[in-house]
Amino acid sequence: MPRAKKDAKKATIYLSNEVINKLEEYCEETGLSKTVAVERFISKCIDDLQQEKKRKN
C-alpha cells in the first residue's frame, strides 16, 4: 500500500560538501531521512530566532 502524499513544496538547494557530509553522518546515526532532519533543523532554527526576537522586544 503506497504512503500518503505529504503536503509539501519542493526546495532544491546546494549545500557545501562539509555540510552534506555532516548531515549524512547525522542521518546515519539517528536513522532519520535527510528530509526529516532538514525539516526539523529549519523549523527549530526559525522557532529559536522568533523566540529570541520576542525576548528582545
TORLUM-362580 format. One record per residue (C-alpha): residue in three letters; x, y, z; residue number from 1. Coordinates in nm, 2 decimals, always signed. Layout:
N
residu;xx;yy;zz;num
ala;X;Y;Z;NUM
...
This chain:
57
residu;xx;yy;zz;num
met;+0.00;+0.00;+0.00;1
pro;+0.15;+0.34;-0.10;2
arg;+0.23;+0.61;+0.15;3
ala;+0.00;+0.91;+0.17;4
lys;+0.14;+1.21;-0.01;5
lys;+0.29;+1.48;+0.21;6
asp;+0.16;+1.83;+0.19;7
ala;+0.48;+1.99;+0.08;8
lys;+0.66;+2.20;-0.18;9
lys;+0.99;+2.11;-0.35;10
ala;+1.30;+2.30;-0.25;11
thr;+1.62;+2.24;-0.44;12
ile;+1.93;+2.37;-0.26;13
tyr;+2.30;+2.34;-0.30;14
leu;+2.50;+2.27;+0.02;15
ser;+2.87;+2.26;+0.07;16
asn;+3.03;+1.91;+0.09;17
glu;+3.11;+1.98;+0.45;18
val;+2.75;+2.04;+0.54;19
ile;+2.62;+1.75;+0.34;20
asn;+2.88;+1.51;+0.50;21
lys;+2.77;+1.63;+0.85;22
leu;+2.40;+1.58;+0.75;23
glu;+2.46;+1.23;+0.61;24
glu;+2.65;+1.13;+0.92;25
tyr;+2.38;+1.26;+1.15;26
cys;+2.11;+1.08;+0.95;27
glu;+2.31;+0.75;+0.96;28
glu;+2.35;+0.79;+1.34;29
thr;+1.98;+0.88;+1.40;30
gly;+1.81;+0.68;+1.13;31
leu;+1.63;+0.99;+1.01;32
ser;+1.59;+1.07;+0.64;33
lys;+1.76;+1.38;+0.52;34
thr;+1.43;+1.54;+0.45;35
val;+1.30;+1.49;+0.81;36
ala;+1.64;+1.60;+0.96;37
val;+1.65;+1.92;+0.75;38
glu;+1.28;+2.00;+0.82;39
arg;+1.34;+1.97;+1.19;40
phe;+1.66;+2.17;+1.18;41
ile;+1.50;+2.46;+0.98;42
ser;+1.19;+2.46;+1.20;43
lys;+1.39;+2.47;+1.52;44
cys;+1.62;+2.74;+1.39;45
ile;+1.32;+2.96;+1.29;46
asp;+1.14;+2.89;+1.62;47
asp;+1.46;+2.99;+1.82;48
leu;+1.51;+3.31;+1.61;49
gln;+1.15;+3.41;+1.67;50
gln;+1.18;+3.34;+2.04;51
glu;+1.50;+3.55;+2.06;52
lys;+1.33;+3.83;+1.87;53
lys;+1.03;+3.83;+2.12;54
arg;+1.27;+3.84;+2.42;55
lys;+1.45;+4.15;+2.27;56
asn;+1.12;+4.34;+2.23;57
